[in-house]
Amino acid sequence: MIGLLSVALAQAEIYKYVDERGRQVFVDSLSRVPLQFRDQLETRRSATPAVPDEAALAATRLERKRDAERASQRRKLETLLRESEMPVKVGRNRVVVPVTVVYGGRKARTEMVLDTGATNTVFHKDALAGLNYASQPGGRARVAGGGSINTELVSFDRIEIGPYKPTHVRAMVIEHQGPAVGNDGLLGMDFLMNVRYRIDYERQLILWEPDRYEELQALLQGLDSAAASAATPAVTD
């Protein structure tokens, strides 16, 4: 494309003749040579700048515009893909998801076990100590091993999990008993049944709206393929 924009050199004919006064005359067109002097013509070639090819310049401008549009589309797709991913911790047969709890303008950042076997989301009380929340008795809940434990019910202003920010969320809060377990509670089906997700165990990511995620990936691959094709010169026989 740079070559198309550079000024090419074209060869022009220069005509020389001697007029009736014996002067040497140089012209750049045969039509400017009087008929009586054409039998003595001498010609030579002179390099003169050619006019740039307007069609080539227009094609170059169009390709630059397409490149800029592809770059803009690529940035948007990459942003949407990043927003659809969230790092998680995978290990010991569990997936731990970061969850932010909001109450009264305050936030608590917790790490919750994704548990499809839990009906309700349950937070450990010590993880929410800075929120100063109001609660009401939630009764007794059965725990692993067959025992039961007192629970509290809290209506949080909002919880934030990846791209999801549901409001007025009611969840259970319990006093954790026993040794530390490396998490702050269970993220239950009261949340999980309302969202679509897939765990990428190899990359340790949770992919929200996996069908849409795959569509975005396909669009990005198609954009890259189009850019590669545009950059490859055509080969003709």
C-alpha positions in Angstrom: 0.0 0.0 0.0 2.9 2.3 0.7 4.1 1.7 -2.9 0.7 2.8 -4.2 1.0 6.1 -2.4 4.5 6.9 -3.6 4.9 9.1 -6.6 5.8 6.9 -9.6 8.1 8.0 -12.4 6.7 7.9 -15.9 8.8 8.2 -19.1 7.9 11.2 -21.3 9.0 11.9 -24.9 11.1 15.0 -25.6 11.3 16.3 -29.2 14.2 18.4 -30.5 14.5 20.3 -33.8 16.4 23.3 -35.2 14.3 26.2 -36.4 14.9 28.5 -39.3 17.2 30.7 -37.1 19.4 27.8 -36.2 18.1 27.6 -32.6 17.6 24.3 -30.9 14.0 23.9 -29.7 12.7 21.2 -27.3 9.0 20.4 -26.9 7.2 17.6 -25.1 4.5 16.9 -27.8 4.9 16.0 -31.5 1.9 18.3 -32.3 4.1 21.3 -31.2 6.7 20.6 -33.9 6.0 22.5 -37.2 5.6 20.2 -40.2 8.6 21.5 -42.0 10.9 20.5 -39.2 9.6 17.0 -38.5 12.1 15.3 -40.8 15.0 16.4 -38.6 13.4 15.4 -35.2 15.5 13.9 -32.4 13.7 12.4 -29.5 14.9 11.5 -26.0 13.1 10.2 -22.8 12.8 12.2 -19.6 11.6 11.0 -16.3 8.6 13.0 -15.0 6.5 12.4 -12.0 3.3 10.6 -12.8 -0.1 11.5 -11.2 -0.9 9.1 -8.3 -3.6 6.5 -9.2 -6.8 7.9 -7.6 -8.4 4.4 -7.6 -5.4 3.0 -5.7 -5.5 5.8 -3.2 -9.2 5.3 -2.6 -8.6 1.5 -2.1 -5.9 2.3 0.4 -8.2 4.7 2.4 -11.0 2.1 2.4 -8.6 -0.6 3.7 -7.4 1.6 6.5 -11.0 2.3 7.5 -11.7 -1.4 7.5 -8.6 -2.1 9.6 -9.7 0.6 12.2 -13.3 -0.9 12.3 -11.9 -4.4 12.8 -9.6 -3.2 15.6 -12.6 -1.4 17.3 -14.8 -4.5 17.0 -12.0 -6.7 18.4 -11.6 -4.5 21.5 -15.3 -4.6 22.2 -15.5 -8.4 21.8 -12.4 -8.8 24.1 -14.1 -6.6 26.7 -17.4 -8.6 26.6 -15.4 -11.9 26.9 -13.5 -10.6 30.0 -16.8 -9.5 31.6 -18.2 -13.1 31.1 -15.2 -14.7 32.9 -14.5 -14.8 36.6 -11.6 -16.5 38.4 -12.5 -19.2 40.9 -10.5 -21.5 43.2 -10.8 -25.2 42.3 -9.6 -27.8 44.7 -10.5 -30.5 47.2 -13.6 -31.4 45.1 -15.1 -27.9 45.4 -15.3 -24.6 43.5 -14.9 -21.4 45.6 -16.5 -18.3 44.1 -15.8 -14.6 45.2 -19.1 -12.9 46.4 -19.4 -9.3 47.5 -22.2 -8.6 50.0 -23.6 -5.1 50.3 -25.7 -3.8 53.3 -26.3 -0.2 54.4 -23.6 1.1 52.1 -21.0 -1.2 53.5 -19.4 -4.2 51.6 -18.0 -7.5 52.7 -16.0 -9.6 50.3 -16.5 -13.3 50.9 -15.4 -16.6 49.3 -18.3 -19.0 48.9 -18.4 -22.7 47.9 -20.6 -23.2 44.9 -23.0 -25.9 46.2 -25.8 -27.2 44.0 -26.9 -29.4 46.9 -27.7 -26.5 49.1 -31.2 -25.1 48.8 -30.3 -21.7 50.4 -27.2 -19.5 50.4 -25.6 -19.5 53.8 -23.0 -17.1 55.1 -20.7 -17.6 58.1 -21.4 -14.8 60.6 -17.8 -13.9 61.2 -17.3 -13.1 57.4 -20.0 -10.4 57.7 -18.9 -8.8 61.0 -18.3 -5.4 59.5 -21.7 -4.9 58.0 -23.7 -4.3 61.2 -26.8 -5.8 59.6 -30.2 -6.4 61.1 -31.5 -10.0 61.2 -34.4 -12.1 62.4 -34.5 -15.6 63.7 -34.4 -18.2 60.9 -35.0 -21.3 63.0 -32.9 -24.4 63.0 -31.1 -25.9 60.0 -29.7 -29.3 59.5 -25.9 -29.6 59.0 -23.6 -32.3 57.8 -23.4 -35.1 60.3 -27.1 -35.0 61.2 -27.0 -32.2 63.7 -28.8 -28.8 63.6 -27.8 -25.2 64.2 -29.6 -21.9 64.8 -29.8 -19.6 61.8 -30.5 -15.9 61.2 -32.3 -14.4 58.1 -30.9 -11.3 56.6 -32.2 -9.2 53.7 -29.1 -7.8 52.1 -29.2 -4.7 49.9 -27.3 -6.5 47.1 -24.9 -9.3 46.4 -22.4 -9.1 43.5 -21.3 -12.2 41.7 -19.5 -11.7 38.4 -21.9 -9.7 36.1 -24.9 -10.4 38.4 -26.0 -7.9 41.1 -29.4 -9.1 42.5 -31.0 -6.8 45.0 -33.0 -7.4 48.2 -31.4 -10.8 48.6 -32.6 -12.9 51.6 -29.9 -15.3 52.9 -29.2 -17.4 56.0 -26.4 -16.5 58.4 -24.9 -19.1 60.8 -22.2 -19.3 63.5 -19.5 -21.5 61.9 -18.5 -24.2 64.3 -15.4 -26.4 64.2 -12.0 -25.9 62.4 -11.5 -23.3 59.7 -12.7 -24.6 56.3 -11.2 -22.0 53.9 -14.5 -20.5 52.8 -17.2 -18.2 54.1 -20.3 -20.3 53.4 -22.3 -21.9 50.6 -23.7 -20.3 47.5 -26.9 -22.3 47.1 -29.6 -23.0 44.5 -31.6 -19.9 45.4 -29.0 -18.0 43.3 -27.6 -20.7 41.0 -31.0 -21.8 39.6 -31.5 -18.2 38.2 -28.2 -18.0 36.2 -26.4 -19.9 33.5 -22.8 -20.8 34.0 -20.1 -23.4 33.2 -16.9 -24.2 35.1 -13.6 -24.2 33.1 -11.6 -26.4 35.4 -8.4 -26.2 33.4 -8.3 -22.4 33.4 -10.0 -22.1 36.8 -12.7 -19.8 35.5 -16.5 -19.6 35.8 -18.0 -18.7 32.5 -21.3 -16.8 32.8 -23.9 -17.3 30.0 -21.7 -20.0 28.3 -23.7 -20.0 25.0 -23.2 -16.3 24.6 -19.6 -16.7 25.6 -19.0 -19.2 22.7 -20.8 -16.9 20.3 -18.4 -14.1 21.3 -15.4 -16.4 20.8 -16.6 -17.4 17.3 -17.1 -13.7 16.4 -13.6 -12.9 17.5 -12.1 -15.8 15.6 -14.0 -14.8 12.5 -12.8 -11.2 12.8 -9.2 -12.5 13.1 -9.6 -14.7 10.1 -11.0 -11.8 8.0 -8.1 -9.6 9.0 -5.6 -12.4 8.1 -7.2 -12.9 4.7 -7.2 -9.1 4.0 -3.4 -9.0 4.9 -2.6 -12.0 2.5 -2.0 -10.9 -1.1 -4.0 -12.7 -3.7 -2.1 -15.1 -6.0 -3.1 -15.3 -9.6 -1.9 -17.6 -12.4 
